C-alpha cells in the first residue's frame, strides 16, 4: 500500500481531518478553514471546520479505497493510465470537497 502514488498525502490528510471533526482545534491562523468570518465567530469556526474535516476525511478514505482495490503496478514501472486514475481519485474528491465547503460557508451567512 505504501507504494501507491498518493498513499502518504491521503493518509496525512485523513489524520489531520480528525481533530477538525472532533472540534479539538480552536480558532487560529495556521490550521483549519481560516476565513475572516470563521476567525471572527468561534461557533462558526467549529461548524465549518467540522464540515471541512468530514469532507477531507471522506475524500482521503475514497482515495485509499481506490488504492486498495486498484493498486499501481509494483514492478517499478508505473502505467500512465493507472497513475491518472490514482491522480483523479486523489484530486477529484478534494476539489469536490472545496466546492461543497464553499457552498456550506455561503449557507452559513
N, CA, C and O of each residue as an XYZ file, in Angstrom:
436
protein
N       0.823     -1.199      0.000
C       0.000      0.000      0.000
C       0.866      1.262      0.000
O       0.493      2.260     -0.617
N       2.006      1.235      0.676
C       2.876      2.407      0.715
C       3.409      2.783     -0.658
O       3.831      3.920     -0.870
N       3.394      1.851     -1.581
C       3.908      2.135     -2.918
C       2.901      2.870     -3.794
O       3.235      3.270     -4.909
N       1.683      3.053     -3.315
C       0.675      3.775     -4.092
C       1.067      5.245     -4.167
O       1.576      5.801     -3.193
N       0.833      5.881     -5.320
C       1.397      7.223     -5.532
C       0.933      8.304     -4.557
O       1.695      9.230     -4.276
N      -0.276      8.218     -4.038
C      -0.782      9.276     -3.165
C      -1.157      8.741     -1.784
O      -1.954      9.355     -1.074
N      -0.589      7.610     -1.408
C      -0.916      6.999     -0.117
C      -0.513      7.897      1.054
O      -1.305      8.110      1.973
N       0.686      8.410      1.024
C       1.178      9.220      2.149
C       0.365     10.507      2.320
O      -0.081     10.786      3.433
N       0.151     11.310      1.255
C      -0.655     12.516      1.483
C      -2.106     12.203      1.861
O      -2.694     12.920      2.671
N      -2.689     11.153      1.293
C      -4.068     10.808      1.647
C      -4.160     10.408      3.117
O      -5.100     10.793      3.811
N      -3.193      9.645      3.583
C      -3.182      9.235      4.989
C      -2.951     10.443      5.903
O      -3.574     10.560      6.958
N      -2.063     11.327      5.493
C      -1.807     12.539      6.268
C      -3.068     13.407      6.356
O      -3.407     13.901      7.431
N      -3.758     13.593      5.237
C      -4.999     14.376      5.245
C      -6.048     13.713      6.128
O      -6.777     14.395      6.849
N      -6.126     12.395      6.076
C      -7.095     11.680      6.894
C      -6.815     11.915      8.381
O      -7.735     12.188      9.152
N      -5.564     11.811      8.775
C      -5.193     12.020     10.180
C      -5.418     13.478     10.591
O      -5.899     13.742     11.693
N      -5.077     14.416      9.722
C      -5.258     15.833     10.043
C      -6.721     16.248     10.101
O      -7.049     17.256     10.726
N      -7.605     15.489      9.462
C      -9.028     15.823      9.496
C      -9.668     15.466     10.837
O     -10.664     16.078     11.224
N      -9.120     14.502     11.539
C      -9.747     14.023     12.778
C      -9.872     15.103     13.863
O     -10.948     15.221     14.449
N      -8.835     15.895     14.162
C      -9.023     16.949     15.170
C     -10.071     17.984     14.752
O     -10.741     18.566     15.605
N     -10.215     18.213     13.450
C     -11.241     19.158     12.986
C     -12.636     18.581     13.215
O     -13.541     19.284     13.663
N     -12.800     17.305     12.906
C     -14.088     16.642     13.110
C     -14.458     16.635     14.591
O     -15.614     16.861     14.951
N     -13.490     16.378     15.429
C     -13.732     16.277     16.869
C     -13.764     17.631     17.575
O     -13.907     17.697     18.796
N     -13.631     18.704     16.807
C     -13.684     20.072     17.337
C     -12.590     20.331     18.383
O     -12.830     20.991     19.394
N     -11.417     19.816     18.131
C     -10.309     19.974     19.069
C      -9.429     21.182     18.754
O      -8.598     21.575     19.573
N      -9.604     21.762     17.590
C      -8.737     22.857     17.159
C      -9.466     24.189     17.340
O     -10.458     24.437     16.656
N      -9.000     25.042     18.237
C      -9.632     26.359     18.412
C      -9.264     27.279     17.249
O      -8.334     26.986     16.496
N      -9.980     28.377     17.101
C      -9.647     29.326     16.034
C      -8.180     29.734     16.088
O      -7.668     30.102     17.145
N      -7.518     29.668     14.956
C      -6.102     30.017     14.856
C      -5.784     30.374     13.416
O      -6.632     30.215     12.538
N      -4.603     30.843     13.165
C      -4.225     31.273     11.819
C      -3.366     30.251     11.076
O      -2.834     30.560     10.010
N      -3.220     29.037     11.618
C      -2.354     28.050     10.984
C      -3.065     26.792     10.491
O      -2.669     26.234      9.468
N      -4.092     26.337     11.182
C      -4.663     25.019     10.939
C      -6.177     25.078     10.977
O      -6.763     25.432     12.000
N      -6.808     24.737      9.878
C      -8.256     24.742      9.787
C      -8.731     25.578      8.614
O      -7.925     26.066      7.821
N     -10.038     25.740      8.507
C     -10.648     26.562      7.466
C     -10.638     27.992      7.979
O     -11.469     28.382      8.799
N      -9.682     28.765      7.481
C      -9.457     30.109      8.001
C      -9.995     31.151      7.025
O      -9.415     31.393      5.967
N     -11.104     31.754      7.400
C     -11.628     32.890      6.655
C     -11.856     34.014      7.659
O     -11.777     33.802      8.869
N     -12.133     35.181      7.159
C     -12.404     36.309      8.059
C     -13.584     35.981      8.967
O     -13.557     36.280     10.161
N     -14.619     35.364      8.398
C     -15.825     35.055      9.180
C     -15.591     33.943     10.192
O     -16.062     34.034     11.325
N     -14.869     32.890      9.803
C     -14.654     31.805     10.767
C     -13.723     32.231     11.893
O     -13.876     31.782     13.029
N     -12.767     33.088     11.588
C     -11.872     33.562     12.644
C     -12.576     34.538     13.588
O     -12.166     34.692     14.738
N     -13.629     35.194     13.110
C     -14.344     36.173     13.932
C     -15.427     35.539     14.804
O     -15.820     36.121     15.815
N     -15.911     34.366     14.431
C     -17.034     33.734     15.133
C     -16.634     32.318     15.554
O     -16.472     31.438     14.709
N     -16.477     32.106     16.847
C     -15.997     30.821     17.353
C     -16.957     29.674     17.016
O     -16.515     28.585     16.652
N     -18.258     29.912     17.134
C     -19.240     28.871     16.821
C     -19.172     28.494     15.336
O     -19.207     27.316     14.980
N     -19.075     29.514     14.479
C     -18.958     29.265     13.049
C     -17.666     28.519     12.736
O     -17.655     27.638     11.876
N     -16.574     28.863     13.426
C     -15.295     28.175     13.240
C     -15.474     26.657     13.414
O     -15.063     25.871     12.560
N     -16.088     26.267     14.525
C     -16.230     24.844     14.809
C     -17.176     24.158     13.821
O     -16.928     23.021     13.420
N     -18.250     24.833     13.425
C     -19.184     24.244     12.462
C     -18.516     24.015     11.109
O     -18.585     22.922     10.548
N     -17.876     25.047     10.599
C     -17.254     24.971      9.282
C     -16.088     23.991      9.280
O     -15.927     23.229      8.328
N     -15.282     23.999     10.319
C     -14.141     23.093     10.372
C     -14.573     21.643     10.567
O     -13.903     20.729     10.087
N     -15.666     21.428     11.256
C     -16.190     20.053     11.365
C     -16.645     19.568      9.995
O     -16.339     18.443      9.599
N     -17.373     20.411      9.273
C     -17.824     20.056      7.927
C     -16.617     19.810      7.018
O     -16.565     18.810      6.302
N     -15.657     20.724      7.053
C     -14.455     20.575      6.239
C     -13.645     19.347      6.616
O     -13.076     18.683      5.749
N     -13.591     19.046      7.894
C     -12.888     17.855      8.359
C     -13.524     16.588      7.818
O     -12.826     15.673      7.381
N     -14.859     16.532      7.846
C     -15.553     15.364      7.290
C     -15.328     15.254      5.785
O     -15.123     14.159      5.262
N     -15.366     16.380      5.097
C     -15.131     16.357      3.649
C     -13.729     15.841      3.337
O     -13.550     15.041      2.419
N     -12.750     16.291      4.090
C     -11.369     15.841      3.908
C     -11.219     14.359      4.263
O     -10.517     13.620      3.573
N     -11.870     13.938      5.322
C     -11.830     12.540      5.752
C     -12.400     11.621      4.672
O     -11.780     10.621      4.310
N     -13.580     11.962      4.163
C     -14.225     11.134      3.137
C     -13.401     11.124      1.857
O     -13.262     10.079      1.222
N     -12.852     12.272      1.469
C     -12.007     12.344      0.273
C     -10.793     11.435      0.408
O     -10.457     10.700     -0.520
N     -10.150     11.484      1.538
C      -8.967     10.655      1.773
C      -9.328      9.178      1.800
O      -8.621      8.345      1.231
N     -10.416      8.864      2.455
C     -10.862      7.475      2.524
C     -11.207      6.939      1.136
O     -10.925      5.781      0.828
N     -11.813      7.775      0.303
C     -12.136      7.371     -1.062
C     -10.864      6.991     -1.815
O     -10.807      5.942     -2.457
N      -9.846      7.846     -1.736
C      -8.603      7.518     -2.437
C      -7.986      6.231     -1.891
O      -7.526      5.390     -2.664
N      -7.971      6.073     -0.583
C      -7.364      4.876     -0.001
C      -8.098      3.615     -0.442
O      -7.472      2.570     -0.619
N      -9.407      3.694     -0.620
C     -10.172      2.551     -1.142
C      -9.794      2.267     -2.599
O      -9.607      1.113     -2.986
N      -9.685      3.319     -3.394
C      -9.257      3.134     -4.785
C      -7.866      2.512     -4.826
O      -7.623      1.597     -5.613
N      -6.967      2.989     -4.004
C      -5.600      2.454     -3.974
C      -5.588      0.990     -3.547
O      -4.759      0.213     -4.021
N      -6.498      0.612     -2.659
C      -6.546     -0.773     -2.199
C      -7.104     -1.705     -3.281
O      -6.626     -2.827     -3.447
N      -8.118     -1.232     -4.015
C      -8.775     -2.097     -4.997
C      -8.185     -1.996     -6.395
O      -8.409     -2.880     -7.221
N      -7.438     -0.943     -6.671
C      -6.802     -0.775     -7.975
C      -5.359     -0.324     -7.752
O      -5.010      0.823     -8.033
N      -4.534     -1.224     -7.251
C      -3.147     -0.827     -6.942
C      -2.355     -0.502     -8.195
O      -2.631     -1.015     -9.280
N      -1.372      0.355     -8.021
C      -0.479      0.671     -9.131
C       0.439     -0.524     -9.362
O       0.564     -1.398     -8.504
N       1.062     -0.551    -10.500
C       1.957     -1.648    -10.853
C       3.143     -1.641     -9.895
O       3.754     -0.597     -9.667
N       3.465     -2.792     -9.341
C       4.513     -2.858     -8.326
C       5.881     -3.231     -8.894
O       6.821     -3.443     -8.128
N       6.014     -3.316    -10.204
C       7.299     -3.699    -10.789
C       8.255     -2.529    -10.893
O       9.366     -2.689    -11.397
N       7.856     -1.372    -10.436
C       8.706     -0.198    -10.536
C       8.327      0.674    -11.716
O       8.652      1.861    -11.737
N       7.649      0.109    -12.690
C       7.188      0.894    -13.833
C       5.722      1.242    -13.610
O       4.882      0.355    -13.457
N       5.427      2.512    -13.595
C       4.054      2.961    -13.390
C       3.366      3.078    -14.741
O       3.840      3.789    -15.627
N       2.272      2.394    -14.895
C       1.490      2.540    -16.115
C       0.774      3.886    -16.016
O       0.102      4.169    -15.024
N       0.927      4.713    -17.055
C       0.418      6.085    -17.024
C      -1.086      6.126    -16.767
O      -1.551      6.970    -16.001
N      -1.845      5.244    -17.383
C      -3.303      5.258    -17.209
C      -3.690      5.014    -15.748
O      -4.598      5.661    -15.227
N      -3.011      4.093    -15.103
C      -3.314      3.836    -13.684
C      -2.926      5.024    -12.828
O      -3.627      5.358    -11.873
N      -1.812      5.670    -13.162
C      -1.392      6.839    -12.413
C      -2.439      7.949    -12.542
O      -2.739      8.640    -11.569
N      -2.986      8.114    -13.738
C      -4.024      9.127    -13.954
C      -5.274      8.787    -13.142
O      -5.913      9.683    -12.589
N      -5.623      7.516    -13.066
C      -6.769      7.106    -12.246
C      -6.504      7.444    -10.781
O      -7.383      7.959    -10.090
N      -5.301      7.154    -10.312
C      -4.955      7.470     -8.919
C      -4.972      8.984     -8.687
O      -5.451      9.454     -7.655
N      -4.451      9.732     -9.643
C      -4.474     11.186     -9.520
C      -5.906     11.700     -9.454
O      -6.227     12.541     -8.614
N      -6.758     11.206    -10.325
C      -8.168     11.613    -10.314
C      -8.872     11.226     -9.025
O      -9.687     11.986     -8.502
N      -8.557     10.037     -8.511
C      -9.187      9.575     -7.274
C      -8.694     10.365     -6.066
O      -9.372     10.424     -5.041
N      -7.519     10.968     -6.185
C      -6.993     11.777     -5.089
C      -7.465     13.228     -5.197
O      -7.974     13.790     -4.227
N      -7.297     13.827     -6.366
C      -7.591     15.250     -6.549
C      -9.092     15.515     -6.709
O      -9.607     16.499     -6.179
N      -9.783     14.654     -7.427
C     -11.216     14.865     -7.680
C     -12.033     15.070     -6.417
O     -12.721     16.084     -6.295
N     -11.978     14.139     -5.475
C     -12.746     14.325     -4.243
C     -12.305     15.548     -3.431
O     -13.128     16.178     -2.767
N     -11.028     15.882     -3.479
C     -10.573     17.083     -2.764
C     -11.184     18.340     -3.377
O     -11.614     19.240     -2.655
N     -11.223     18.402     -4.706
C     -11.851     19.550     -5.365
C     -13.350     19.595     -5.067
O     -13.900     20.668     -4.820
N     -14.006     18.450     -5.090
C     -15.425     18.400     -4.743
C     -15.636     18.873     -3.303
O     -16.606     19.572     -3.011
N     -14.736     18.496     -2.417
C     -14.827     18.948     -1.025
C     -14.744     20.462     -0.925
O     -15.477     21.081     -0.153
N     -13.848     21.059     -1.707
C     -13.734     22.527     -1.698
C     -15.011     23.193     -2.189
O     -15.439     24.204     -1.632
N     -15.616     22.635     -3.223
C     -16.875     23.182     -3.750
C     -17.974     23.062     -2.697
O     -18.715     24.015     -2.455
N     -18.078     21.887     -2.072
C     -19.087     21.692     -1.029
C     -18.844     22.603      0.161
O     -19.792     23.138      0.736
N     -17.601     22.784      0.533
C     -17.258     23.654      1.652
C     -17.618     25.099      1.346
O     -18.132     25.814      2.206
N     -17.350     25.521      0.129
C     -17.702     26.890     -0.253
C     -19.210     27.104     -0.180
O     -19.666     28.141      0.300
N     -19.988     26.128     -0.653
C     -21.442     26.217     -0.555
C     -21.910     26.237      0.892
O     -22.838     26.967      1.241
N     -21.269     25.436      1.728
C     -21.622     25.388      3.141
C     -21.354     26.745      3.794
O     -22.170     27.237      4.573
N     -20.211     27.344      3.473
C     -19.880     28.663      4.017
C     -20.909     29.715      3.600
O     -21.306     30.556      4.406
N     -21.334     29.663      2.341
C     -22.329     30.638      1.867
C     -23.659     30.452      2.552
O     -24.347     31.439      2.815
N     -24.052     29.224      2.855
C     -25.315     28.967      3.559
C     -25.268     29.460      4.994
O     -26.306     29.772      5.578
N     -24.075     29.532      5.567
C     -23.931     29.975      6.949
C     -24.030     31.493      7.080
O     -24.162     32.002      8.193
N     -23.968     32.219      5.980
C     -24.018     33.689      6.043
C     -25.404     34.176      6.377
O     -25.628     35.383      6.470
